[in-house]
């Protein structure tokens, strides 16, 4: 996905939000904003938003000497989601179509995204996503792909969202490799976050060798790139994975909410839309 003009002020906001979470002084915040403007002006116009976000958040980490400014937010999100877990499992067990319900639950969890906004209403989002029509609904194709695949490569997004992913994984009948970041970036999930969410007993947790938002394959380890290339089926959660992989020819299904007008416009849906989109390979 290309970077739209609207992405630039969003990245400025992200830099300021991350700096404040990192405990930066007013002078440091000012310096970070100036450096962010420099970085944005220097990036090639063909860069995707995840590439820009990676550099901006790396810069905040370096300038504040805080490698995980979102640590407390991630822990709180995981605990909030775990409190909902029994109710989520009950919804799946009582659903006429458990896969449809589990997919909706996983997508509802995508609201836990501190790169897009500084706050979210998890329970209100859950109520909305479990009942509204999909803006893009490739569930039939996903069902068929699951029946034909030996395993799933599941690209995680954010901490806390991991609990919602767990519900979907527990609904699948095939082995899952759950892919997290190798190091902290924004509120993206690392191994620590996946373990805290209870993923370890239900999936094989691996990292992609990178701490970039989304999945920037040129930043990932050689081992992960081989796994990606050989995958039967890839479930990619969240906006950053869509931003970084929407031009890929891999067998991907994107699961996300269109949480900003840029993503919504790129997908051709209304903002707030629930998306289960199969990657079309030409």
PyMOL commands that set and color helices and strands:
alter all, ss='L'
color gray80, all
select helices_A, chain A and resi 6-21+26-42+49-64+71-94+98-111+122-129+139-148+161-169+191-196+217-219+222-230+238-245+261-267
alter helices_A, ss='H'
color red, helices_A
select strands_A, chain A and resi 136-137+151-155+175-180+204-207+234-237+252-257+274-278
alter strands_A, ss='S'
color yellow, strands_A
deselect
rebuild
show_as cartoon
